[in-house]
Amino acid sequence: MKKEIIVLGSGLVGKAMALDLANDFNVTATDLNQEALNAFKNTNVKTLQLDFSKIDALKKAIEPFDLVVGAVPGFMGFQTAKAVIESGKNMVDISFFPEDPFLLDDLAKKNNVTIVTDCGVAPGMGNIILGYHNQRMKIEKYECLVGGLPVVREWPYEYKAVFSPIDVIEEYIRPARYVQNSAVVIKEALSDPENIYFDGVGTLESWNSDGLRSLIKTMHNIPNMIEKTLRYPGCVEYLRVLRDSGFFSYDAVEVNGQQVRPIDVTAKLLFPKWKLKPGEEEFTVMRIIIEGKEKGQAKKHQYYLLDRTEKETGILSMARTTGYTCTGAVHLVIDGRFNRKGINPPEYLGEQEDHFQFMLQHLKDRGVNYNIETQ
């Protein structure tokens, strides 16, 4: 008998995950937006209109299911995960909420559930790769450069949002943390821009973002760790101007007697410009470098991902690279192969050889290929 899975959120990534999981499980996709659910017509995915902010309704909806997949906007992620835990359900989540997920660890253990958080591409697969090598070598340096971009560069932003756009703006304002010489360094987002060349793409601009997340706590033995976001060169300057002028501020200002949050106005203006047009293609690029000593010898492992929109289905690359990492983890959890109770960032998932190899193969089977080089 097929297991029952409910997907919370049917945006671009949620849709890709639901369709992928429906090949092996009975899947119900949920969203407040009926238009998003209409995308599942003529598929074997069931749909349910659901307001995730209504916790009692949410708990009732997930009651019949064996596992919950979370794909809600970040600002809703923590309370959604808490409700799932209180309902005694296992969960794999990609909402990337800003709160510390370990605040829910005791509750998850008390309810005897397995919760995998941040299970996308980065954070997500990057963590899995680091977790794997951390068990097998003494790592001195971890660097992850990652970005999702439209193929066609369109002025002025040369960027399109695949995730919830409000979560994208968070990347531009949330202070960036990285680890240097075993000390946590905090800098403003968009700092330390640097141009870097990538095979198959060309030159992109990297800048500090707060992508390490759980790694700062779980990988405290690694003295140097950093993640930087990638955009087309010149993009960061526009974003700095907007941010430093206050357009991303959540603090209300008075305009003609009305209290208005600048972020709401900015979002209303920017989101249409950041929306991918029908048929518009994008790509995901990620380079991970891990350096250290393995069996007493200096080692350098490099993982390179360049993935593009799937032409046959139109499924976006960022939905594929993020979503299929999550669906791989779903298989491991629902099959009982990964059953560690409590809060589990993806680095825990990568520790065992069979789990790591399963994830790489799961992605490869779906055309998401990591080019691996070892020196």
Number of C-alpha atoms within 10 A of each C-alpha: 5 8 13 18 24 28 27 28 27 27 22 19 27 26 24 20 26 29 18 19 21 17 11 12 18 18 24 23 25 27 22 16 14 14 10 19 21 11 14 18 10 7 9 14 22 16 21 16 14 18 15 22 12 10 15 10 12 18 19 10 15 22 15 12 16 15 24 25 27 27 30 27 19 21 15 16 23 21 16 25 27 16 18 25 27 15 16 20 23 26 26 29 27 26 27 25 21 16 14 11 22 16 12 18 19 13 17 24 16 14 17 17 23 26 29 30 26 26 32 28 24 23 26 26 25 26 26 27 21 24 23 20 21 20 13 12 18 18 24 16 18 20 20 24 24 23 20 23 22 22 17 11 12 12 9 10 17 18 22 24 20 21 19 17 16 18 17 14 17 16 17 23 19 15 16 24 22 24 21 14 12 15 13 15 12 13 16 16 23 25 17 12 17 14 16 13 10 14 9 8 12 10 16 18 21 24 21 26 26 25 23 23 21 20 21 19 10 13 17 15 13 20 16 19 25 22 26 26 23 27 22 19 16 15 18 21 12 11 18 16 11 15 18 11 10 15 17 22 17 12 11 13 13 9 9 7 7 9 11 15 18 17 19 16 12 17 16 11 11 14 15 12 17 18 14 17 10 7 10 14 19 22 20 25 22 21 18 19 17 23 21 19 15 15 9 9 9 13 16 16 15 17 18 20 18 20 21 23 21 15 10 6 7 12 18 25 24 27 23 28 28 24 26 27 26 29 25 22 27 24 18 16 21 20 11 11 12 18 17 17 18 22 23 21 26 29 26 19 27 26 19 15 12 10 20 18 12 16 24 18 16 19 19 13 10 12 14 20 18 18 11 11 11 11 8
